[in-house]
Amino acid sequence: MNYKKYPIFLNLENKNILIVGGGNACLEKLLGLEFTGAKIHIISIHFNAEVKTFLIKYPNIITEERAVKEEDLNHRDIIFLGTNDPETNQKFRTLAKAKGIWVNSVDDPKNCDFYSSSSVTIGPIQFAISTDGKFAGVSSTLRKLFEETIPEEDHELMETLFEMRRNLKEILPSEKERRLALKEIIQNLNSKYFRKS
């Protein structure tokens, strides 16, 4: 039986994240973790130029240029295994699982505890696209499509709408009153822009 995955958005603020590997997979994870407030530690025998460039902006990210050891897994909340050696990834996935730590192994999606999704952020709205780790290129293509469909200038409008809704909850504590106010706004928009001639 093929079970469905349960999509969630994790609060990673101050969570202890380990990334093993310093190549393209590492960069992809860093871009996803960039504004989460997570405490990130990267261990890799080698760091590629793109990762090094990214890390210049974030001196608080701990990096160690060496091979990973079993004790490096201790006290982690989440581990990303992204070396170019499947045997190393498999070995440390097994060790992490024994410690009860959630693992994402980039070369072995069927054995991941979770999949990294391709996400789109539009002001306060964020949504994610996943292919269950089977076809990352599709997720990336869809993400680009959504980003092109909803232009950057609309992000501020989304923020404004959310702020208006927050303020409306303070001004009109009654849900019934808020509903009437929103209904009036919609009716005004409809009569002004969508009225049949």
C-alpha positions as CSV (number, residue, x, y, z in Angstrom):
1,M,0.0,0.0,0.0
2,N,1.3,3.5,-0.9
3,Y,0.7,5.8,2.0
4,K,0.3,9.5,1.6
5,K,2.7,12.0,3.2
6,Y,1.5,14.5,5.8
7,P,2.6,18.0,4.8
8,I,3.8,20.2,7.7
9,F,5.7,23.4,8.2
10,L,8.3,23.0,10.9
11,N,9.3,25.7,13.4
12,L,13.1,25.3,13.3
13,E,14.0,28.3,15.4
14,N,16.9,27.4,17.6
15,K,16.8,23.8,16.5
16,N,20.1,22.0,16.1
17,I,20.5,21.0,12.4
18,L,23.5,19.0,11.1
19,I,24.3,18.9,7.4
20,V,26.8,16.3,6.3
21,G,28.4,17.2,2.9
22,G,29.5,20.5,1.4
23,G,28.4,20.2,-2.2
24,N,25.3,21.1,-4.2
25,A,22.9,19.2,-1.9
26,C,24.3,21.2,1.0
27,L,23.7,24.5,-0.8
28,E,20.1,23.5,-1.5
29,K,19.5,22.7,2.1
30,L,21.1,26.0,3.2
31,L,18.9,28.0,0.9
32,G,15.8,26.3,2.4
33,L,17.0,26.8,6.0
34,E,18.3,30.4,5.4
35,F,15.6,32.3,7.3
36,T,14.4,29.7,9.7
37,G,16.5,30.7,12.7
38,A,17.9,27.2,13.0
39,K,21.4,26.5,14.5
40,I,23.2,25.0,11.6
41,H,26.4,22.9,11.7
42,I,28.0,21.6,8.5
43,I,30.7,18.9,8.4
44,S,32.3,18.0,5.1
45,I,35.7,16.8,3.8
46,H,35.3,19.5,1.1
47,F,33.2,22.6,0.5
48,N,32.4,23.7,-3.0
49,A,32.8,27.4,-4.1
50,E,29.1,28.1,-4.1
51,V,28.7,26.9,-0.5
52,K,31.7,28.9,0.6
53,T,30.2,32.0,-1.0
54,F,26.9,31.4,0.7
55,L,28.6,30.9,4.1
56,I,30.4,34.3,3.9
57,K,27.0,35.9,4.7
58,Y,26.4,33.7,7.8
59,P,29.5,33.5,10.1
60,N,27.2,32.0,12.8
61,I,26.9,28.8,10.8
62,I,29.5,26.3,12.2
63,T,31.6,24.5,9.6
64,E,34.2,21.8,10.0
65,E,36.3,20.5,7.1
66,R,36.8,16.9,8.1
67,A,35.1,13.5,7.9
68,V,31.9,13.0,10.0
69,K,32.0,10.9,13.1
70,E,29.3,9.1,15.1
71,E,29.5,11.5,18.0
72,D,28.7,14.3,15.6
73,L,25.1,13.0,15.5
74,N,24.5,13.6,19.2
75,H,22.0,16.2,20.3
76,R,20.7,17.0,16.8
77,D,17.1,17.7,16.0
78,I,17.4,17.0,12.3
79,I,20.2,15.6,10.1
80,F,20.6,16.2,6.3
81,L,23.0,13.6,4.7
82,G,24.2,14.9,1.4
83,T,27.7,13.5,0.7
84,N,28.6,12.1,-2.7
85,D,29.3,8.7,-1.0
86,P,26.1,6.6,-0.7
87,E,27.8,4.3,1.8
88,T,28.6,7.1,4.1
89,N,25.1,8.4,3.8
90,Q,23.6,5.0,4.6
91,K,25.9,4.3,7.5
92,F,25.1,7.6,9.2
93,R,21.4,7.3,8.4
94,T,21.3,4.0,10.3
95,L,23.2,5.5,13.2
96,A,20.9,8.5,13.4
97,K,17.8,6.3,13.2
98,A,19.1,4.3,16.2
99,K,19.4,7.6,18.1
100,G,15.8,8.6,17.1
101,I,16.8,11.6,15.0
102,W,14.9,12.5,11.9
103,V,17.0,12.1,8.8
104,N,16.9,13.3,5.2
105,S,19.3,11.4,3.0
106,V,19.5,13.0,-0.5
107,D,20.5,9.9,-2.3
108,D,18.0,7.6,-0.7
109,P,14.4,9.1,-0.8
110,K,12.6,5.9,0.1
111,N,14.5,5.8,3.5
112,C,14.0,9.5,4.4
113,D,11.9,10.4,7.4
114,F,10.8,13.5,5.5
115,Y,11.4,15.2,2.2
116,S,12.5,18.7,1.6
117,S,10.0,20.5,-0.6
118,S,10.3,23.2,-3.1
119,S,8.6,26.3,-1.6
120,V,7.2,29.5,-2.8
121,T,6.9,32.6,-0.5
122,I,4.5,35.4,-1.4
123,G,4.5,38.0,1.4
124,P,3.1,36.2,4.4
125,I,1.9,33.2,2.3
126,Q,4.1,30.1,1.9
127,F,3.3,26.9,0.1
128,A,5.3,23.9,-0.7
129,I,5.6,21.5,-3.6
130,S,6.8,17.9,-3.2
131,T,7.1,14.9,-5.4
132,D,7.9,12.5,-2.5
133,G,11.6,12.8,-3.4
134,K,11.0,11.2,-6.8
135,F,11.4,14.1,-9.2
136,A,13.0,17.2,-7.8
137,G,13.1,18.9,-11.2
138,V,9.3,18.9,-11.4
139,S,9.0,20.7,-8.0
140,S,11.6,23.2,-9.1
141,T,9.8,23.9,-12.4
142,L,6.4,24.4,-10.6
143,R,8.0,26.7,-8.1
144,K,9.4,28.9,-10.9
145,L,6.0,28.9,-12.6
146,F,4.3,30.2,-9.5
147,E,6.9,32.8,-8.9
148,E,6.5,34.1,-12.4
149,T,2.7,34.0,-12.2
150,I,2.6,36.1,-9.0
151,P,4.9,39.1,-9.6
152,E,7.1,40.5,-6.8
153,E,5.1,43.7,-6.5
154,D,2.0,41.6,-5.4
155,H,3.9,40.4,-2.3
156,E,3.5,43.8,-0.6
157,L,-0.2,43.7,-1.4
158,M,-0.5,40.3,0.3
159,E,1.2,41.7,3.4
160,T,-1.2,44.7,3.4
161,L,-4.2,42.4,3.2
162,F,-3.0,40.3,6.1
163,E,-2.3,43.5,8.1
164,M,-5.8,44.8,7.4
165,R,-7.3,41.6,8.5
166,R,-5.3,41.7,11.8
167,N,-6.4,45.3,12.4
168,L,-10.0,44.4,11.6
169,K,-10.0,41.7,14.3
170,E,-9.0,44.4,16.8
171,I,-11.5,47.0,15.6
172,L,-14.3,44.6,15.3
173,P,-14.0,41.8,17.8
174,S,-17.3,40.3,16.8
175,E,-17.0,37.7,14.0
176,K,-20.4,38.6,12.7
177,E,-19.4,42.3,12.4
178,R,-16.2,41.4,10.6
179,R,-18.1,39.2,8.2
180,L,-20.5,42.0,7.4
181,A,-17.6,44.5,6.9
182,L,-15.8,42.1,4.6
183,K,-19.0,41.4,2.7
184,E,-19.4,45.2,2.2
185,I,-15.9,45.5,0.9
186,I,-16.5,42.7,-1.6
187,Q,-19.8,44.3,-2.7
188,N,-18.1,47.7,-3.2
189,L,-15.4,46.1,-5.3
190,N,-17.9,44.1,-7.3
191,S,-20.1,47.2,-8.0
192,K,-17.1,49.3,-9.0
193,Y,-15.1,46.9,-11.1
194,F,-17.3,44.0,-12.1
195,R,-20.7,45.7,-12.5
196,K,-22.4,44.7,-15.8
197,S,-22.9,47.6,-18.1
